Every structure is written in C-alpha cells, then in structure tokens.
Amino acid sequence: MKNNKGFLDVFSFTFIQTFKSKAIIIVTAVLCVLAFASVPMVNHFGASDENTRNEDEKNNENSIKKVFLCDKSGIGIDKNTDILQDGKYKNIKYEIVSEKEDAKKLVKNTNNIYMMTSVTDRINIEFIYDDNKDITSMDVDEYSDFVCEKMPDIEKKIFGITKEQNKIIEKNINIEKKWIGQKTHKGINNSVMMSYICIIIIILTLCGETISTSVAMEKSTRVIEYLTINVKPIVLISGKVIGVMSVIISQFLAASVCFFASAQMNGNQGTKKAIAKYVLNSESMNISFVNVLIVLVTLISGVIVFGMLAGLAGAAVSRVEALGESMKIYSIILVIGAYAAMFLASSGEINTLTPKTIAAFIFPVTSLFLTPVYAVFGKVSITIAIAAMTAMVITAIVLVIFVSKVYEGMIYYKGETLRLKDIITFSKDKIKEERDV
C-alpha cells in the first residue's frame, strides 16, 4: 500500500539534494556577495550625491501656485498670510474665500490648493488638491510642514488675543488631506513594485527550472518508478515542490542575513536614506496580523501553483533535453502575469479601481505580482485582498487535485512531449478509471 506519510522523506531528500547542486551553491554565494556589497555601495553613492541632492531641494521650484484660504479658526490666519510667503513659498499667492465656496471647483484641473482652518478640540487645517495635476502628496506634505512651522510666528504677530484663544493656540495642529479626481487609492513607489516583481520572477524561474529538471531527470533515470512504489505521486510532487521552494527561500534568507550583517559592519545611514526615499517615500506600511496572513498565504499558494505547473511540465517529457518545449506554457503564464503587472503598475492604471484592475488584483496569474505588496502598504481594500487570497488558494487546491489525477500516468509515459490537450486526456482517463473501479 502506498504510504501517505512519505511527504517528509520526499521533502528532506529534495531539500538536501537540491542544496548540494553546484548551480544552487553558486547562485546562493552570488546572492550573498551582492547583498553584502550593496550596503557599502549605497553608502558610497549616497554620500557623494548628498550635497547635490540638498542643493537641488533648495532650488526646487514650488509646484503650488495659489492657496485658497478659508479661515474659520477665529485666530486671524487670513490676515497674516505674508508670514506664509517665505523660502520656496515666497511667490505663492493667497486668496481669502468663504466656506460657501466649492473647494473642488476652485482646485479642479489647477495647481492650486484649498486650505481651511477651524478649531474643535485642536487647531485643524484641511488641504484639498487635485491629485490628477502636477501637485503630489509629497508637495502638500512639505507645504503642511511649512505651515505648521510658521504657526508660532503668526501667533506672535497677533496682538491682544484672549485667554480662550491662547488655549486654542497651544493645542496641537491636526492635518487632513483630501484629493479629487479618479484615483480611489494612492499608488506605490514604482521602484518598490518593480523590485518586488523582479524578485517574484527570480523565485518562480528558479523554482520552476529546478522542479521540472528534477522530475524529468528522475523519469529519464527510472528512479521515479522505484519512488512511486511506496509513495503516492501527489505526495511525491508536493514534497518536491515545497522542498525546492524552501531551498529558494533559504537562499533569500541567507542573502538577507548578509545584507543586515553588512549594514551593521559598514553603517546603515545611507541605506536608511535609500529605503526612506525609494521604499517608504511617504508611504506608511500597514502591518497587521490579518495583512501579514493574507500576504503569506497568497505568496505560498502562488508559488505552489507555479510549482505544480512546473512539475507537470517535467512529467510531460521523457528526456531532460526536451524540457525546453514542455516549459513553454509555464514560461508564457509567468511572462503574462509579470508583464501585465508591470504595465499596470508603471502606467498608474492599477491606482484606479475599475473592473480591469480589480480583476488584476484577484486573478491568480497577476495577483501574485500585485496584491501582496499593495496589501502590505494598505493600498488595496481588505475585501479585495481576501478575494485574491481565496482565488489563489482555490487555484492551488484545484491544481493539486488535477495533478493527482494525471501525474501517475504521466510519470510512466515514455513517448513524445505531451501537449496541453494530451495532459487533459490523461486527466479524463484517470477519472474514468477511478469511476470504473
């Protein structure tokens, strides 16, 4: 009787044998060296460019041309706008408006912003701007910081304030920003998205090649015939997929250890600045138990999906030399998912919630390249993230069941390279066989 408990044996055997291969050892070494060398390189280039960047920031032209000010605070900010004309904002224009004015109409399709001040339990300053124009969230962040810095000067200039007003002035300032336009959620730094997609491509490529080559090699050497005597094919392929996946993850963990070790040895100020500029870039990561769980389940299920496809590709050939033909479907699916995600991310389309972008977040081929990073930064709703995770898990389960139906027949197959229709035929024959039994 075939043993259902052979998974750990297959997993440990695959993990050890894969790590012993020269290719894996060389790739691991290269990743570790690059990770260790990246910190001093970033520090070097960061230090050499720091003065230039500072000078550019000083000379940076202000993109905000005009501010429509609605002062409901009673403090008198509207009478002291000259204090807010300083530094890079010295040429900014202020126009005092009443609360009856439609803020959206004032700023729509312009480089102007609407600023309203009010008082509750604190001083509130609300900014409204058109996100579809040249003004970005970072521009408004910088201007809001400038206003907060200038508030004490405005307070000092105001003469004869009451005790009640003085209590209000001592309160914290609360900043709220709103934007108009079609965007329903903010995007993510393009460098973050491209880096994440490249990492996923590397992982799936390494996993796919290793799994398919291993299966094809076992078939050509007839080792598989001995393995399947005591281990069910589904247990065999599952152990192999997860074993190879663990090897690739271990490689990246080793590279991460080298990166942090290098940061400790070489100093990490330049690295922190690079991360703040290119990774965070005024984005706040939404780290919670639910988000982390969704991301992990989506990632693991996605790698299993592609791993199963690679296993089928390896089983569809009789010789390792013919593996290139069989891996075409795997490569096409990988390329479609990656390039679709790159296009949506780089064009900014993914930042607008439409049926197409929602489908991209949920469809398993593209969701692996988009949803995890958007979920980490809280740029996609929890509903869409859960839907993407559910779709990926269902796809993984369906593929595992499908593989279990056809894998045994395919691993004994010695003819020409099987095509997709042949694999489907194997599945139908296997189901019919089980029904007859």
Long-range contacts (C-beta under 8 A, 24 or more apart in sequence): 2-228, 2-229, 2-230, 2-231, 2-232, 3-230, 3-231, 3-232, 3-235, 4-232, 4-235, 6-230, 6-231, 6-232, 6-235, 6-236, 6-239, 7-235, 7-238, 7-239, 8-239, 9-231, 9-239, 10-227, 10-231, 10-235, 10-236, 10-238, 10-239, 10-240, 10-243, 11-239, 11-242, 11-243, 11-246, 12-243, 13-239, 13-243, 14-214, 14-239, 14-240, 14-243, 14-244, 15-243, 15-244, 15-246, 15-247, 18-210, 18-214, 18-243, 18-244, 18-247, 19-247, 19-250, 24-210, 24-247, 24-251, 27-206, 27-251, 28-251, 28-254, 28-255, 31-251, 31-252, 31-254, 31-255, 32-254, 32-255, 32-258, 33-258, 34-255, 35-255, 35-256, 35-258, 35-259, 35-262, 36-258, 36-259, 36-261, 36-262, 37-262, 38-259, 38-262, 39-259, 39-262, 39-263, 39-266, 39-268, 39-270, 39-271, 40-262, 40-266, 42-270, 42-271, 42-274, 43-266, 43-267, 43-268, 43-269, 43-270, 43-271, 44-270, 45-270, 46-269, 46-270, 46-271, 46-273, 46-274, 47-270, 58-88, 60-88, 61-88, 62-88, 62-89, 62-91, 62-92, 63-111, 63-134, 63-135, 63-136, 63-139, 64-89, 64-92, 64-111, 64-112, 64-113, 64-135, 64-139, 64-140, 64-143, 65-92, 65-93, 65-110, 65-111, 65-112, 66-92, 66-93, 66-94, 66-95, 66-110, 66-111, 66-112, 66-113, 67-92, 67-93, 67-94, 67-95, 67-112, 67-113, 67-114, 67-115, 68-95, 68-97, 68-101, 68-103, 68-106, 68-107, 68-112, 68-113, 68-114, 68-115, 69-94, 69-95, 69-96, 69-97, 69-115, 69-116, 69-117, 70-96, 70-97, 70-98, 70-99, 70-101, 70-103, 70-114, 70-115, 70-116, 70-117, 71-96, 71-116, 71-117, 72-99, 72-116, 72-117, 72-118, 72-119, 73-117, 73-118, 73-119, 73-123, 73-168, 74-119, 74-165, 75-117, 75-119, 75-123, 75-154, 75-155, 75-158, 75-161, 75-165, 75-168, 75-169, 76-154, 76-158, 77-117, 77-154, 80-154, 80-157, 80-158, 83-150, 83-153, 83-154, 83-157, 84-146, 84-147, 84-150, 84-154, 86-146, 86-150, 87-146, 89-143, 89-146, 103-128, 104-128, 104-180, 107-180, 108-180, 109-133, 111-135, 113-140, 113-143, 115-147, 119-168, 121-171, 122-171, 122-172, 122-173, 122-174, 123-151, 123-168, 123-169, 123-171, 123-172, 123-173, 123-174, 124-173, 124-174, 124-176, 125-173, 125-174, 125-175, 125-176, 126-175, 126-176, 126-177, 126-178, 127-175, 127-176, 127-177, 127-178, 128-177, 128-178, 128-179, 128-180, 129-177, 129-178, 129-179, 129-180, 130-179, 130-180, 130-181, 131-179, 131-180, 131-181, 131-183, 132-180, 132-181, 132-182, 132-183, 137-177, 137-179, 137-186, 137-282, 138-281, 138-282, 140-177, 141-282, 144-175, 144-177, 148-173, 148-175, 182-352, 183-351, 183-352, 184-351, 184-352, 184-353, 185-351, 185-353, 185-379, 185-380, 185-381, 186-283, 186-351, 186-379, 187-345, 187-348, 187-350, 187-351, 187-379, 188-283, 188-345, 188-373, 188-374, 188-377, 188-379, 189-278, 189-279, 189-280, 189-281, 189-283, 190-345, 190-346, 191-278, 191-279, 192-278, 192-279, 192-281, 192-373, 193-341, 193-342, 193-345, 193-346, 193-373, 194-342, 194-345, 194-346, 196-369, 196-372, 196-373, 197-338, 197-341, 197-342, 197-345, 197-369, 199-252, 200-338, 200-368, 200-369, 201-334, 201-338, 203-248, 203-249, 203-252, 203-303, 204-303, 204-306, 204-334, 205-334, 206-248, 206-251, 207-241, 207-244, 207-245, 207-248, 207-303, 207-306, 207-307, 207-310, 208-306, 208-307, 208-309, 208-310, 208-313, 208-327, 208-330, 208-334, 209-310, 209-327, 210-244, 210-247, 210-248, 211-240, 211-241, 211-244, 211-307, 211-310, 211-311, 211-314, 212-310, 212-311, 212-313, 212-314, 212-323, 212-326, 212-327, 212-330, 213-314, 213-320, 213-323, 214-240, 214-244, 214-314, 215-240, 215-311, 215-314, 215-315, 215-411, 216-314, 216-315, 216-317, 216-319, 216-320, 216-323, 217-320, 218-411, 219-314, 219-315, 219-317, 219-318, 219-411, 220-318, 220-319, 220-320, 224-411, 225-412, 228-408, 228-411, 232-404, 233-403, 233-404, 233-407, 233-408, 233-411, 234-400, 234-403, 234-404, 234-407, 236-407, 237-308, 237-311, 237-403, 237-407, 238-400, 240-311, 241-304, 241-307, 241-308, 241-310, 241-311, 242-304, 242-307, 244-307, 245-300, 245-303, 245-304, 245-307, 283-377, 284-377, 284-378, 285-376, 285-377, 285-378, 286-375, 286-376, 286-377, 286-378, 287-376, 290-382, 291-375, 291-376, 291-378, 291-382, 291-385, 294-372, 294-375, 294-382, 294-385, 294-386, 294-388, 294-389, 295-372, 295-375, 295-376, 297-389, 297-392, 297-393, 298-367, 298-368, 298-371, 298-372, 298-375, 298-385, 298-388, 298-389, 298-392, 299-368, 299-372, 301-389, 301-392, 301-393, 301-395, 301-396, 302-364, 302-367, 302-368, 302-392, 302-396, 304-396, 304-399, 304-400, 305-364, 305-368, 305-392, 305-395, 305-396, 305-399, 306-330, 306-333, 306-334, 308-396, 308-399, 308-400, 308-403, 309-333, 309-399, 311-403, 311-407, 312-403, 312-406, 312-407, 312-410, 312-423, 315-407, 315-410, 315-411, 315-413, 316-410, 316-413, 316-417, 316-418, 316-419, 316-422, 316-423, 317-417, 317-418, 318-413, 318-414, 318-415, 318-416, 318-417, 322-417, 325-417, 326-417, 326-418, 329-420, 333-365, 336-365, 337-365, 337-366, 337-368, 337-369, 338-369, 340-365, 340-366, 340-369, 341-366, 341-369, 341-370, 342-369, 344-370, 345-370, 350-374, 358-384, 361-385, 361-387, 361-388, 362-387, 362-388, 362-391, 363-391, 364-391, 364-392, 364-395, 367-391, 367-392, 368-392, 402-427, 405-430, 405-431, 406-430
